[in-house]
């Protein structure tokens, strides 16, 4: 009898032990930066034409693995999507949106109203009524076509000078500041469910920052809906300082404007003119000392880039309650616009993936920031 009770006890303890046995190893956590920052903000990349046309399957795989949001680098710009008043070129934009939907990504539209890459027919308009019509037609057609599918639009891009005054764009010359409110009102009409953003470079600059806040307060007072600020984020290794970027994030948030970092990259090449930002009309002659790393990036610069990215992502993480998205301007160093600006034909290294699609030390440092208790 005692023996039977003992064996029953042994059997019972075995059953309990089995019940408490650790579960089989869980599947490894999802790879990629978006997963690492999933509770903080979306992370994504801009897609160039080759990626959108499915001519670069490695970049597509990289985007699907790493990111939760995409932006079209060029295919939705005015001159591409509506080259004349009555011609539309939907194909590449349709492919872009389909790719985002297929992979369940947050899809950004870029950009409805911008002075650059603007169709000639718009540049020729001088009559205010005709300009209002052109704006409404363009925004209505483009934002309307993707209503409910594009999650957020850069409605107006780069409307300000660095001192916070209005840029003398075609729109401004014909309509004055009225065009800003109209753009946001037409976008809200055409795509009522999309987030609507104002997007610009050098948004850390105090004068520009204050000008942007004044401008958006005016748009809002006049009945436009603005849901957030796009700080493009075309930065250098040592500037702008983390403190200046931080002050801007705080100022926008205090004005009721969540922040997206929309076009992040970090140039490592010489910049003797102290150019800041992304004024696309600036271009200069190439020379050997302007292109110091044509073959590969020295370790010291690779490390400096990794440290810069870690500093930026520590800042972003600290302000994750104010930041909704961080988008890199491109997928790999090979296709970055910074190989061609402000000097054509250079070899730059501004992103997290090298020319062979391999993660760089900067990638590891961004991933490590997500993994470290901060
Ligand atoms: O990355 C874009 C590049 O391929 C184009 O040639 C350039 C033309 O204007 O525009 C680049 O993207 C810009 C973006 O649309 C707005 N902010 C500045 C970006 C870099 O110039």
Boltz pocket constraint, residues with backbone or C-beta under 6 A from the ligand:
constraints:
  - pocket:
      binder: B
      contacts: [[A, 73], [A, 74], [A, 116], [A, 117], [A, 157], [A, 232], [A, 263], [A, 278], [A, 280], [A, 337]]
      max_distance: 6.0
